[in-house]
């Protein structure tokens, strides 16, 4: 399970970073900001995941890792909302 979690995490992190870079390059104000937020959240998520493993699952690091996942999901729900509303307006 840990092997799958790590490799799937690496894959998803890479995809999110690529998507965040694409949002930043689009140069739309709201999307650029959300792209930066997404990239930063993924970096924090990866860091807390590594810290959780290195220090043998301390509760604070594990909790931060779980909260990070919720924040990433919430960020992408906001991005989807912005994109959907933008497409409906134009």
PDB file of N, CA, C and O in Angstrom:
ATOM      1  N   UNK A   1       0.823  -1.193   0.000  1.00  0.00           N
ATOM      2  CA  UNK A   1       0.000   0.000   0.000  1.00  0.00           C
ATOM      3  C   UNK A   1       0.868   1.258   0.000  1.00  0.00           C
ATOM      4  O   UNK A   1       0.577   2.209  -0.725  1.00  0.00           O
ATOM      5  N   UNK A   2       1.925   1.271   0.802  1.00  0.00           N
ATOM      6  CA  UNK A   2       2.783   2.455   0.836  1.00  0.00           C
ATOM      7  C   UNK A   2       3.453   2.688  -0.509  1.00  0.00           C
ATOM      8  O   UNK A   2       3.627   3.832  -0.929  1.00  0.00           O
ATOM      9  N   UNK A   3       3.831   1.599  -1.191  1.00  0.00           N
ATOM     10  CA  UNK A   3       4.467   1.717  -2.502  1.00  0.00           C
ATOM     11  C   UNK A   3       3.515   2.401  -3.483  1.00  0.00           C
ATOM     12  O   UNK A   3       3.915   3.311  -4.209  1.00  0.00           O
ATOM     13  N   UNK A   4       2.263   1.962  -3.503  1.00  0.00           N
ATOM     14  CA  UNK A   4       1.266   2.546  -4.401  1.00  0.00           C
ATOM     15  C   UNK A   4       1.014   4.004  -4.031  1.00  0.00           C
ATOM     16  O   UNK A   4       0.930   4.859  -4.914  1.00  0.00           O
ATOM     17  N   UNK A   5       0.894   4.298  -2.740  1.00  0.00           N
ATOM     18  CA  UNK A   5       0.648   5.662  -2.275  1.00  0.00           C
ATOM     19  C   UNK A   5       1.785   6.580  -2.708  1.00  0.00           C
ATOM     20  O   UNK A   5       1.539   7.693  -3.173  1.00  0.00           O
ATOM     21  N   UNK A   6       3.015   6.128  -2.559  1.00  0.00           N
ATOM     22  CA  UNK A   6       4.168   6.964  -2.931  1.00  0.00           C
ATOM     23  C   UNK A   6       4.202   7.234  -4.425  1.00  0.00           C
ATOM     24  O   UNK A   6       4.327   8.386  -4.839  1.00  0.00           O
ATOM     25  N   UNK A   7       4.092   6.186  -5.245  1.00  0.00           N
ATOM     26  CA  UNK A   7       4.195   6.370  -6.696  1.00  0.00           C
ATOM     27  C   UNK A   7       2.994   7.105  -7.261  1.00  0.00           C
ATOM     28  O   UNK A   7       3.141   7.920  -8.173  1.00  0.00           O
ATOM     29  N   UNK A   8       1.822   6.833  -6.741  1.00  0.00           N
ATOM     30  CA  UNK A   8       0.640   7.560  -7.184  1.00  0.00           C
ATOM     31  C   UNK A   8       0.753   9.026  -6.767  1.00  0.00           C
ATOM     32  O   UNK A   8       0.357   9.922  -7.513  1.00  0.00           O
ATOM     33  N   UNK A   9       1.292   9.264  -5.573  1.00  0.00           N
ATOM     34  CA  UNK A   9       1.523  10.632  -5.110  1.00  0.00           C
ATOM     35  C   UNK A   9       2.505  11.382  -5.992  1.00  0.00           C
ATOM     36  O   UNK A   9       2.305  12.559  -6.293  1.00  0.00           O
ATOM     37  N   UNK A  10       3.569  10.698  -6.408  1.00  0.00           N
ATOM     38  CA  UNK A  10       4.548  11.321  -7.306  1.00  0.00           C
ATOM     39  C   UNK A  10       3.884  11.653  -8.641  1.00  0.00           C
ATOM     40  O   UNK A  10       4.077  12.746  -9.175  1.00  0.00           O
ATOM     41  N   UNK A  11       3.110  10.722  -9.179  1.00  0.00           N
ATOM     42  CA  UNK A  11       2.425  10.939 -10.454  1.00  0.00           C
ATOM     43  C   UNK A  11       1.450  12.114 -10.368  1.00  0.00           C
ATOM     44  O   UNK A  11       1.478  13.013 -11.209  1.00  0.00           O
ATOM     45  N   UNK A  12       0.601  12.102  -9.363  1.00  0.00           N
ATOM     46  CA  UNK A  12      -0.395  13.165  -9.200  1.00  0.00           C
ATOM     47  C   UNK A  12       0.279  14.506  -8.934  1.00  0.00           C
ATOM     48  O   UNK A  12      -0.155  15.530  -9.461  1.00  0.00           O
ATOM     49  N   UNK A  13       1.338  14.513  -8.121  1.00  0.00           N
ATOM     50  CA  UNK A  13       2.058  15.758  -7.847  1.00  0.00           C
ATOM     51  C   UNK A  13       2.637  16.343  -9.129  1.00  0.00           C
ATOM     52  O   UNK A  13       2.553  17.548  -9.364  1.00  0.00           O
ATOM     53  N   UNK A  14       3.223  15.488  -9.950  1.00  0.00           N
ATOM     54  CA  UNK A  14       3.770  15.951 -11.226  1.00  0.00           C
ATOM     55  C   UNK A  14       2.695  16.527 -12.132  1.00  0.00           C
ATOM     56  O   UNK A  14       2.895  17.567 -12.759  1.00  0.00           O
ATOM     57  N   UNK A  15       1.554  15.850 -12.200  1.00  0.00           N
ATOM     58  CA  UNK A  15       0.448  16.347 -13.024  1.00  0.00           C
ATOM     59  C   UNK A  15      -0.089  17.682 -12.504  1.00  0.00           C
ATOM     60  O   UNK A  15      -0.398  18.580 -13.287  1.00  0.00           O
ATOM     61  N   UNK A  16      -0.196  17.803 -11.189  1.00  0.00           N
ATOM     62  CA  UNK A  16      -0.695  19.055 -10.608  1.00  0.00           C
ATOM     63  C   UNK A  16       0.289  20.192 -10.864  1.00  0.00           C
ATOM     64  O   UNK A  16      -0.128  21.305 -11.185  1.00  0.00           O
ATOM     65  N   UNK A  17       1.584  19.930 -10.727  1.00  0.00           N
ATOM     66  CA  UNK A  17       2.587  20.968 -10.999  1.00  0.00           C
ATOM     67  C   UNK A  17       2.502  21.398 -12.466  1.00  0.00           C
ATOM     68  O   UNK A  17       2.552  22.593 -12.758  1.00  0.00           O
ATOM     69  N   UNK A  18       2.374  20.449 -13.386  1.00  0.00           N
ATOM     70  CA  UNK A  18       2.237  20.787 -14.814  1.00  0.00           C
ATOM     71  C   UNK A  18       0.976  21.617 -15.054  1.00  0.00           C
ATOM     72  O   UNK A  18       1.010  22.602 -15.792  1.00  0.00           O
ATOM     73  N   UNK A  19      -0.121  21.224 -14.442  1.00  0.00           N
ATOM     74  CA  UNK A  19      -1.379  21.958 -14.589  1.00  0.00           C
ATOM     75  C   UNK A  19      -1.257  23.356 -13.985  1.00  0.00           C
ATOM     76  O   UNK A  19      -1.758  24.325 -14.555  1.00  0.00           O
ATOM     77  N   UNK A  20      -0.595  23.462 -12.839  1.00  0.00           N
ATOM     78  CA  UNK A  20      -0.407  24.762 -12.196  1.00  0.00           C
ATOM     79  C   UNK A  20       0.436  25.677 -13.081  1.00  0.00           C
ATOM     80  O   UNK A  20       0.135  26.863 -13.215  1.00  0.00           O
ATOM     81  N   UNK A  21       1.484  25.133 -13.682  1.00  0.00           N
ATOM     82  CA  UNK A  21       2.312  25.930 -14.594  1.00  0.00           C
ATOM     83  C   UNK A  21       1.474  26.397 -15.778  1.00  0.00           C
ATOM     84  O   UNK A  21       1.586  27.546 -16.206  1.00  0.00           O
ATOM     85  N   UNK A  22       0.636  25.513 -16.307  1.00  0.00           N
ATOM     86  CA  UNK A  22      -0.237  25.881 -17.420  1.00  0.00           C
ATOM     87  C   UNK A  22      -1.193  27.002 -17.010  1.00  0.00           C
ATOM     88  O   UNK A  22      -1.422  27.931 -17.785  1.00  0.00           O
ATOM     89  N   UNK A  23      -1.754  26.923 -15.796  1.00  0.00           N
ATOM     90  CA  UNK A  23      -2.650  27.978 -15.320  1.00  0.00           C
ATOM     91  C   UNK A  23      -1.913  29.303 -15.184  1.00  0.00           C
ATOM     92  O   UNK A  23      -2.466  30.358 -15.493  1.00  0.00           O
ATOM     93  N   UNK A  24      -0.673  29.252 -14.725  1.00  0.00           N
ATOM     94  CA  UNK A  24       0.124  30.470 -14.574  1.00  0.00           C
ATOM     95  C   UNK A  24       0.433  31.070 -15.943  1.00  0.00           C
ATOM     96  O   UNK A  24       0.382  32.289 -16.110  1.00  0.00           O
ATOM     97  N   UNK A  25       0.751  30.227 -16.920  1.00  0.00           N
ATOM     98  CA  UNK A  25       1.087  30.694 -18.266  1.00  0.00           C
ATOM     99  C   UNK A  25      -0.130  31.309 -18.962  1.00  0.00           C
ATOM    100  O   UNK A  25       0.024  32.221 -19.774  1.00  0.00           O
ATOM    101  N   UNK A  26      -1.340  30.822 -18.656  1.00  0.00           N
ATOM    102  CA  UNK A  26      -2.551  31.377 -19.279  1.00  0.00           C
ATOM    103  C   UNK A  26      -2.685  32.876 -19.045  1.00  0.00           C
ATOM    104  O   UNK A  26      -3.298  33.582 -19.845  1.00  0.00           O
ATOM    105  N   UNK A  27      -2.115  33.357 -17.953  1.00  0.00           N
ATOM    106  CA  UNK A  27      -2.085  34.778 -17.621  1.00  0.00           C
ATOM    107  C   UNK A  27      -3.478  35.367 -17.390  1.00  0.00           C
ATOM    108  O   UNK A  27      -3.707  36.547 -17.656  1.00  0.00           O
ATOM    109  N   UNK A  28      -4.389  34.562 -16.904  1.00  0.00           N
ATOM    110  CA  UNK A  28      -5.674  35.059 -16.417  1.00  0.00           C
ATOM    111  C   UNK A  28      -5.511  35.256 -14.915  1.00  0.00           C
ATOM    112  O   UNK A  28      -5.075  34.347 -14.209  1.00  0.00           O
ATOM    113  N   UNK A  29      -5.856  36.425 -14.438  1.00  0.00           N
ATOM    114  CA  UNK A  29      -5.528  36.802 -13.062  1.00  0.00           C
ATOM    115  C   UNK A  29      -5.968  35.757 -12.026  1.00  0.00           C
ATOM    116  O   UNK A  29      -5.148  35.308 -11.225  1.00  0.00           O
ATOM    117  N   UNK A  30      -7.229  35.370 -12.031  1.00  0.00           N
ATOM    118  CA  UNK A  30      -7.736  34.429 -11.020  1.00  0.00           C
ATOM    119  C   UNK A  30      -7.088  33.057 -11.167  1.00  0.00           C
ATOM    120  O   UNK A  30      -6.743  32.422 -10.171  1.00  0.00           O
ATOM    121  N   UNK A  31      -6.923  32.597 -12.407  1.00  0.00           N
ATOM    122  CA  UNK A  31      -6.333  31.278 -12.624  1.00  0.00           C
ATOM    123  C   UNK A  31      -4.849  31.268 -12.297  1.00  0.00           C
ATOM    124  O   UNK A  31      -4.336  30.270 -11.790  1.00  0.00           O
ATOM    125  N   UNK A  32      -4.153  32.359 -12.579  1.00  0.00           N
ATOM    126  CA  UNK A  32      -2.724  32.434 -12.258  1.00  0.00           C
ATOM    127  C   UNK A  32      -2.521  32.305 -10.751  1.00  0.00           C
ATOM    128  O   UNK A  32      -1.640  31.575 -10.298  1.00  0.00           O
ATOM    129  N   UNK A  33      -3.333  33.012  -9.987  1.00  0.00           N
ATOM    130  CA  UNK A  33      -3.231  32.935  -8.535  1.00  0.00           C
ATOM    131  C   UNK A  33      -3.547  31.547  -8.004  1.00  0.00           C
ATOM    132  O   UNK A  33      -2.865  31.044  -7.111  1.00  0.00           O
ATOM    133  N   UNK A  34      -4.579  30.936  -8.554  1.00  0.00           N
ATOM    134  CA  UNK A  34      -4.945  29.591  -8.110  1.00  0.00           C
ATOM    135  C   UNK A  34      -3.890  28.571  -8.522  1.00  0.00           C
ATOM    136  O   UNK A  34      -3.664  27.594  -7.808  1.00  0.00           O
ATOM    137  N   UNK A  35      -3.244  28.787  -9.660  1.00  0.00           N
ATOM    138  CA  UNK A  35      -2.147  27.910 -10.076  1.00  0.00           C
ATOM    139  C   UNK A  35      -0.989  27.972  -9.097  1.00  0.00           C
ATOM    140  O   UNK A  35      -0.391  26.950  -8.761  1.00  0.00           O
ATOM    141  N   UNK A  36      -0.676  29.185  -8.640  1.00  0.00           N
ATOM    142  CA  UNK A  36       0.400  29.342  -7.655  1.00  0.00           C
ATOM    143  C   UNK A  36       0.031  28.680  -6.332  1.00  0.00           C
ATOM    144  O   UNK A  36       0.868  28.039  -5.696  1.00  0.00           O
ATOM    145  N   UNK A  37      -1.218  28.837  -5.925  1.00  0.00           N
ATOM    146  CA  UNK A  37      -1.686  28.199  -4.687  1.00  0.00           C
ATOM    147  C   UNK A  37      -1.593  26.681  -4.809  1.00  0.00           C
ATOM    148  O   UNK A  37      -1.123  26.009  -3.891  1.00  0.00           O
ATOM    149  N   UNK A  38      -2.039  26.143  -5.941  1.00  0.00           N
ATOM    150  CA  UNK A  38      -2.003  24.690  -6.149  1.00  0.00           C
ATOM    151  C   UNK A  38      -0.574  24.167  -6.104  1.00  0.00           C
ATOM    152  O   UNK A  38      -0.307  23.138  -5.482  1.00  0.00           O
ATOM    153  N   UNK A  39       0.348  24.871  -6.763  1.00  0.00           N
ATOM    154  CA  UNK A  39       1.752  24.438  -6.773  1.00  0.00           C
ATOM    155  C   UNK A  39       2.337  24.455  -5.363  1.00  0.00           C
ATOM    156  O   UNK A  39       3.027  23.516  -4.965  1.00  0.00           O
ATOM    157  N   UNK A  40       2.067  25.506  -4.617  1.00  0.00           N
ATOM    158  CA  UNK A  40       2.582  25.595  -3.242  1.00  0.00           C
ATOM    159  C   UNK A  40       1.987  24.505  -2.353  1.00  0.00           C
ATOM    160  O   UNK A  40       2.697  23.894  -1.554  1.00  0.00           O
ATOM    161  N   UNK A  41       0.694  24.263  -2.490  1.00  0.00           N
ATOM    162  CA  UNK A  41       0.057  23.222  -1.681  1.00  0.00           C
ATOM    163  C   UNK A  41       0.631  21.845  -1.980  1.00  0.00           C
ATOM    164  O   UNK A  41       0.808  21.034  -1.072  1.00  0.00           O
ATOM    165  N   UNK A  42       0.923  21.578  -3.247  1.00  0.00           N
ATOM    166  CA  UNK A  42       1.501  20.277  -3.602  1.00  0.00           C
ATOM    167  C   UNK A  42       2.896  20.141  -3.005  1.00  0.00           C
ATOM    168  O   UNK A  42       3.257  19.072  -2.514  1.00  0.00           O
ATOM    169  N   UNK A  43       3.676  21.206  -3.043  1.00  0.00           N
ATOM    170  CA  UNK A  43       5.015  21.140  -2.446  1.00  0.00           C
ATOM    171  C   UNK A  43       4.931  20.897  -0.937  1.00  0.00           C
ATOM    172  O   UNK A  43       5.713  20.120  -0.388  1.00  0.00           O
ATOM    173  N   UNK A  44       3.994  21.553  -0.276  1.00  0.00           N
ATOM    174  CA  UNK A  44       3.791  21.323   1.161  1.00  0.00           C
ATOM    175  C   UNK A  44       3.323  19.889   1.400  1.00  0.00           C
ATOM    176  O   UNK A  44       3.761  19.241   2.350  1.00  0.00           O
ATOM    177  N   UNK A  45       2.436  19.394   0.541  1.00  0.00           N
ATOM    178  CA  UNK A  45       1.915  18.027   0.683  1.00  0.00           C
ATOM    179  C   UNK A  45       3.034  16.997   0.561  1.00  0.00           C
ATOM    180  O   UNK A  45       3.119  16.068   1.364  1.00  0.00           O
ATOM    181  N   UNK A  46       3.884  17.162  -0.435  1.00  0.00           N
ATOM    182  CA  UNK A  46       5.007  16.233  -0.618  1.00  0.00           C
ATOM    183  C   UNK A  46       5.949  16.306   0.581  1.00  0.00           C
ATOM    184  O   UNK A  46       6.408  15.280   1.084  1.00  0.00           O
ATOM    185  N   UNK A  47       6.231  17.517   1.031  1.00  0.00           N
ATOM    186  CA  UNK A  47       7.130  17.697   2.179  1.00  0.00           C
ATOM    187  C   UNK A  47       6.565  17.052   3.439  1.00  0.00           C
ATOM    188  O   UNK A  47       7.287  16.357   4.155  1.00  0.00           O
ATOM    189  N   UNK A  48       5.286  17.274   3.717  1.00  0.00           N
ATOM    190  CA  UNK A  48       4.705  16.663   4.924  1.00  0.00           C
ATOM    191  C   UNK A  48       4.629  15.143   4.793  1.00  0.00           C
ATOM    192  O   UNK A  48       4.748  14.431   5.790  1.00  0.00           O
ATOM    193  N   UNK A  49       4.433  14.644   3.585  1.00  0.00           N
ATOM    194  CA  UNK A  49       4.448  13.194   3.378  1.00  0.00           C
ATOM    195  C   UNK A  49       5.809  12.598   3.678  1.00  0.00           C
ATOM    196  O   UNK A  49       5.908  11.547   4.311  1.00  0.00           O
ATOM    197  N   UNK A  50       6.860  13.268   3.222  1.00  0.00           N
ATOM    198  CA  UNK A  50       8.226  12.792   3.488  1.00  0.00           C
ATOM    199  C   UNK A  50       8.538  12.876   4.976  1.00  0.00           C
ATOM    200  O   UNK A  50       9.106  11.945   5.547  1.00  0.00           O
ATOM    201  N   UNK A  51       8.169  13.986   5.604  1.00  0.00           N
ATOM    202  CA  UNK A  51       8.412  14.143   7.048  1.00  0.00           C
ATOM    203  C   UNK A  51       7.668  13.058   7.830  1.00  0.00           C
ATOM    204  O   UNK A  51       8.204  12.501   8.789  1.00  0.00           O
ATOM    205  N   UNK A  52       6.447  12.764   7.421  1.00  0.00           N
ATOM    206  CA  UNK A  52       5.661  11.723   8.093  1.00  0.00           C
ATOM    207  C   UNK A  52       6.376  10.380   8.050  1.00  0.00           C
ATOM    208  O   UNK A  52       6.391   9.652   9.043  1.00  0.00           O
ATOM    209  N   UNK A  53       6.967  10.047   6.906  1.00  0.00           N
ATOM    210  CA  UNK A  53       7.686   8.775   6.790  1.00  0.00           C
ATOM    211  C   UNK A  53       9.004   8.776   7.553  1.00  0.00           C
ATOM    212  O   UNK A  53       9.324   7.815   8.252  1.00  0.00           O
ATOM    213  N   UNK A  54       9.763   9.851   7.418  1.00  0.00           N
ATOM    214  CA  UNK A  54      11.095   9.905   8.031  1.00  0.00           C
ATOM    215  C   UNK A  54      11.006   9.826   9.555  1.00  0.00           C
ATOM    216  O   UNK A  54      11.817   9.155  10.193  1.00  0.00           O
ATOM    217  N   UNK A  55      10.025  10.508  10.132  1.00  0.00           N
ATOM    218  CA  UNK A  55       9.912  10.537  11.590  1.00  0.00           C
ATOM    219  C   UNK A  55       8.913   9.510  12.132  1.00  0.00           C
ATOM    220  O   UNK A  55       8.445   9.641  13.263  1.00  0.00           O
ATOM    221  N   UNK A  56       8.586   8.495  11.336  1.00  0.00           N
ATOM    222  CA  UNK A  56       7.744   7.372  11.769  1.00  0.00           C
ATOM    223  C   UNK A  56       6.356   7.804  12.229  1.00  0.00           C
ATOM    224  O   UNK A  56       5.919   7.459  13.327  1.00  0.00           O
ATOM    225  N   UNK A  57       5.687   8.541  11.399  1.00  0.00           N
ATOM    226  CA  UNK A  57       4.284   8.944  11.523  1.00  0.00           C
ATOM    227  C   UNK A  57       3.966   9.702  12.818  1.00  0.00           C
ATOM    228  O   UNK A  57       3.148   9.246  13.617  1.00  0.00           O
ATOM    229  N   UNK A  58       4.613  10.860  13.026  1.00  0.00           N
ATOM    230  CA  UNK A  58       4.168  11.697  14.151  1.00  0.00           C
ATOM    231  C   UNK A  58       2.784  12.263  13.826  1.00  0.00           C
ATOM    232  O   UNK A  58       2.493  12.593  12.676  1.00  0.00           O
ATOM    233  N   UNK A  59       1.956  12.368  14.826  1.00  0.00           N
ATOM    234  CA  UNK A  59       0.557  12.725  14.610  1.00  0.00           C
ATOM    235  C   UNK A  59       0.410  14.096  13.963  1.00  0.00           C
ATOM    236  O   UNK A  59      -0.463  14.272  13.112  1.00  0.00           O
ATOM    237  N   UNK A  60       1.235  15.075  14.336  1.00  0.00           N
ATOM    238  CA  UNK A  60       1.114  16.417  13.764  1.00  0.00           C
ATOM    239  C   UNK A  60       1.436  16.404  12.269  1.00  0.00           C
ATOM    240  O   UNK A  60       0.731  17.028  11.477  1.00  0.00           O
ATOM    241  N   UNK A  61       2.485  15.703  11.889  1.00  0.00           N
ATOM    242  CA  UNK A  61       2.846  15.623  10.466  1.00  0.00           C
ATOM    243  C   UNK A  61       1.778  14.866   9.685  1.00  0.00           C
ATOM    244  O   UNK A  61       1.418  15.267   8.578  1.00  0.00           O
ATOM    245  N   UNK A  62       1.272  13.784  10.249  1.00  0.00           N
ATOM    246  CA  UNK A  62       0.230  13.005   9.571  1.00  0.00           C
ATOM    247  C   UNK A  62      -1.051  13.827   9.417  1.00  0.00           C
ATOM    248  O   UNK A  62      -1.700  13.781   8.372  1.00  0.00           O
ATOM    249  N   UNK A  63      -1.408  14.571  10.452  1.00  0.00           N
ATOM    250  CA  UNK A  63      -2.593  15.424  10.396  1.00  0.00           C
ATOM    251  C   UNK A  63      -2.417  16.525   9.353  1.00  0.00           C
ATOM    252  O   UNK A  63      -3.338  16.819   8.590  1.00  0.00           O
ATOM    253  N   UNK A  64      -1.238  17.127   9.326  1.00  0.00           N
ATOM    254  CA  UNK A  64      -0.945  18.162   8.334  1.00  0.00           C
ATOM    255  C   UNK A  64      -1.030  17.590   6.924  1.00  0.00           C
ATOM    256  O   UNK A  64      -1.526  18.255   6.015  1.00  0.00           O
ATOM    257  N   UNK A  65      -0.555  16.376   6.739  1.00  0.00           N
ATOM    258  CA  UNK A  65      -0.618  15.715   5.437  1.00  0.00           C
ATOM    259  C   UNK A  65      -2.081  15.495   5.017  1.00  0.00           C
ATOM    260  O   UNK A  65      -2.419  15.690   3.850  1.00  0.00           O
ATOM    261  N   UNK A  66      -2.931  15.098   5.937  1.00  0.00           N
ATOM    262  CA  UNK A  66      -4.350  14.896   5.635  1.00  0.00           C
ATOM    263  C   UNK A  66      -5.048  16.219   5.321  1.00  0.00           C
ATOM    264  O   UNK A  66      -5.839  16.306   4.382  1.00  0.00           O
ATOM    265  N   UNK A  67      -4.748  17.239   6.108  1.00  0.00           N
ATOM    266  CA  UNK A  67      -5.335  18.562   5.863  1.00  0.00           C
ATOM    267  C   UNK A  67      -4.871  19.100   4.511  1.00  0.00           C
ATOM    268  O   UNK A  67      -5.639  19.743   3.795  1.00  0.00           O
ATOM    269  N   UNK A  68      -3.612  18.836   4.166  1.00  0.00           N
ATOM    270  CA  UNK A  68      -3.097  19.252   2.862  1.00  0.00           C
ATOM    271  C   UNK A  68      -3.890  18.643   1.722  1.00  0.00           C
ATOM    272  O   UNK A  68      -4.168  19.314   0.728  1.00  0.00           O
ATOM    273  N   UNK A  69      -4.255  17.384   1.858  1.00  0.00           N
ATOM    274  CA  UNK A  69      -5.059  16.722   0.823  1.00  0.00           C
ATOM    275  C   UNK A  69      -6.421  17.402   0.674  1.00  0.00           C
ATOM    276  O   UNK A  69      -6.911  17.589  -0.440  1.00  0.00           O
ATOM    277  N   UNK A  70      -7.017  17.762   1.788  1.00  0.00           N
ATOM    278  CA  UNK A  70      -8.309  18.454   1.751  1.00  0.00           C
ATOM    279  C   UNK A  70      -8.167  19.821   1.089  1.00  0.00           C
ATOM    280  O   UNK A  70      -9.023  20.218   0.298  1.00  0.00           O
ATOM    281  N   UNK A  71      -7.093  20.541   1.405  1.00  0.00           N
ATOM    282  CA  UNK A  71      -6.868  21.860   0.809  1.00  0.00           C
ATOM    283  C   UNK A  71      -6.624  21.766  -0.694  1.00  0.00           C
ATOM    284  O   UNK A  71      -7.090  22.616  -1.453  1.00  0.00           O
ATOM    285  N   UNK A  72      -5.897  20.744  -1.124  1.00  0.00           N
ATOM    286  CA  UNK A  72      -5.661  20.560  -2.560  1.00  0.00           C
ATOM    287  C   UNK A  72      -6.982  20.269  -3.272  1.00  0.00           C
ATOM    288  O   UNK A  72      -7.255  20.840  -4.328  1.00  0.00           O
ATOM    289  N   UNK A  73      -7.789  19.400  -2.711  1.00  0.00           N
ATOM    290  CA  UNK A  73      -9.093  19.100  -3.307  1.00  0.00           C
ATOM    291  C   UNK A  73      -9.948  20.362  -3.385  1.00  0.00           C
ATOM    292  O   UNK A  73     -10.562  20.632  -4.417  1.00  0.00           O
ATOM    293  N   UNK A  74      -9.991  21.130  -2.309  1.00  0.00           N
ATOM    294  CA  UNK A  74     -10.773  22.367  -2.280  1.00  0.00           C
ATOM    295  C   UNK A  74     -10.271  23.358  -3.322  1.00  0.00           C
ATOM    296  O   UNK A  74     -11.068  24.007  -4.000  1.00  0.00           O
ATOM    297  N   UNK A  75      -8.954  23.477  -3.451  1.00  0.00           N
ATOM    298  CA  UNK A  75      -8.371  24.382  -4.441  1.00  0.00           C
ATOM    299  C   UNK A  75      -8.809  24.004  -5.845  1.00  0.00           C
ATOM    300  O   UNK A  75      -9.163  24.873  -6.642  1.00  0.00           O
ATOM    301  N   UNK A  76      -8.787  22.711  -6.155  1.00  0.00           N
ATOM    302  CA  UNK A  76      -9.178  22.294  -7.496  1.00  0.00           C
ATOM    303  C   UNK A  76     -10.677  22.408  -7.728  1.00  0.00           C
ATOM    304  O   UNK A  76     -11.107  22.560  -8.871  1.00  0.00           O
ATOM    305  N   UNK A  77     -11.477  22.339  -6.681  1.00  0.00           N
ATOM    306  CA  UNK A  77     -12.904  22.619  -6.836  1.00  0.00           C
ATOM    307  C   UNK A  77     -13.117  24.092  -7.177  1.00  0.00           C
ATOM    308  O   UNK A  77     -13.961  24.417  -8.013  1.00  0.00           O
ATOM    309  N   UNK A  78     -12.357  24.989  -6.537  1.00  0.00           N
ATOM    310  CA  UNK A  78     -12.418  26.412  -6.872  1.00  0.00           C
ATOM    311  C   UNK A  78     -11.960  26.659  -8.301  1.00  0.00           C
ATOM    312  O   UNK A  78     -12.589  27.423  -9.034  1.00  0.00           O
ATOM    313  N   UNK A  79     -10.865  26.013  -8.702  1.00  0.00           N
ATOM    314  CA  UNK A  79     -10.369  26.174 -10.071  1.00  0.00           C
ATOM    315  C   UNK A  79     -11.430  25.717 -11.068  1.00  0.00           C
ATOM    316  O   UNK A  79     -11.689  26.402 -12.057  1.00  0.00           O
ATOM    317  N   UNK A  80     -12.037  24.574 -10.815  1.00  0.00           N
ATOM    318  CA  UNK A  80     -13.084  24.071 -11.711  1.00  0.00           C
ATOM    319  C   UNK A  80     -14.246  25.049 -11.785  1.00  0.00           C
ATOM    320  O   UNK A  80     -14.807  25.268 -12.859  1.00  0.00           O
ATOM    321  N   UNK A  81     -14.606  25.630 -10.664  1.00  0.00           N
ATOM    322  CA  UNK A  81     -15.688  26.609 -10.629  1.00  0.00           C
ATOM    323  C   UNK A  81     -15.327  27.843 -11.452  1.00  0.00           C
ATOM    324  O   UNK A  81     -16.155  28.338 -12.217  1.00  0.00           O
ATOM    325  N   UNK A  82     -14.113  28.337 -11.306  1.00  0.00           N
ATOM    326  CA  UNK A  82     -13.669  29.510 -12.064  1.00  0.00           C
ATOM    327  C   UNK A  82     -13.681  29.209 -13.559  1.00  0.00           C
ATOM    328  O   UNK A  82     -14.182  30.006 -14.352  1.00  0.00           O
ATOM    329  N   UNK A  83     -13.131  28.063 -13.943  1.00  0.00           N
ATOM    330  CA  UNK A  83     -13.069  27.693 -15.361  1.00  0.00           C
ATOM    331  C   UNK A  83     -14.476  27.529 -15.931  1.00  0.00           C
ATOM    332  O   UNK A  83     -14.757  28.013 -17.027  1.00  0.00           O
ATOM    333  N   UNK A  84     -15.350  26.863 -15.210  1.00  0.00           N
ATOM    334  CA  UNK A  84     -16.718  26.651 -15.688  1.00  0.00           C
ATOM    335  C   UNK A  84     -17.450  27.974 -15.859  1.00  0.00           C
ATOM    336  O   UNK A  84     -18.104  28.193 -16.878  1.00  0.00           O
ATOM    337  N   UNK A  85     -17.346  28.856 -14.871  1.00  0.00           N
ATOM    338  CA  UNK A  85     -18.010  30.156 -14.968  1.00  0.00           C
ATOM    339  C   UNK A  85     -17.422  30.997 -16.088  1.00  0.00           C
ATOM    340  O   UNK A  85     -18.155  31.710 -16.772  1.00  0.00           O
ATOM    341  N   UNK A  86     -16.112  30.927 -16.287  1.00  0.00           N
ATOM    342  CA  UNK A  86     -15.461  31.683 -17.356  1.00  0.00           C
ATOM    343  C   UNK A  86     -15.940  31.193 -18.717  1.00  0.00           C
ATOM    344  O   UNK A  86     -16.205  31.996 -19.612  1.00  0.00           O
ATOM    345  N   UNK A  87     -16.052  29.865 -18.873  1.00  0.00           N
ATOM    346  CA  UNK A  87     -16.510  29.303 -20.148  1.00  0.00           C
ATOM    347  C   UNK A  87     -17.971  29.657 -20.411  1.00  0.00           C
ATOM    348  O   UNK A  87     -18.354  29.855 -21.564  1.00  0.00           O
ATOM    349  N   UNK A  88     -18.784  29.740 -19.378  1.00  0.00           N
ATOM    350  CA  UNK A  88     -20.185  30.099 -19.564  1.00  0.00           C
ATOM    351  C   UNK A  88     -20.344  31.564 -19.946  1.00  0.00           C
ATOM    352  O   UNK A  88     -21.271  31.925 -20.672  1.00  0.00           O
ATOM    353  N   UNK A  89     -19.438  32.408 -19.456  1.00  0.00           N
ATOM    354  CA  UNK A  89     -19.523  33.838 -19.749  1.00  0.00           C
ATOM    355  C   UNK A  89     -18.977  34.183 -21.128  1.00  0.00           C
ATOM    356  O   UNK A  89     -19.368  35.195 -21.710  1.00  0.00           O
ATOM    357  N   UNK A  90     -18.074  33.352 -21.661  1.00  0.00           N
ATOM    358  CA  UNK A  90     -17.436  33.693 -22.948  1.00  0.00           C
ATOM    359  C   UNK A  90     -17.753  32.695 -24.001  1.00  0.00           C
ATOM    360  O   UNK A  90     -17.299  32.832 -25.137  1.00  0.00           O
TER     361      UNK A  90
END
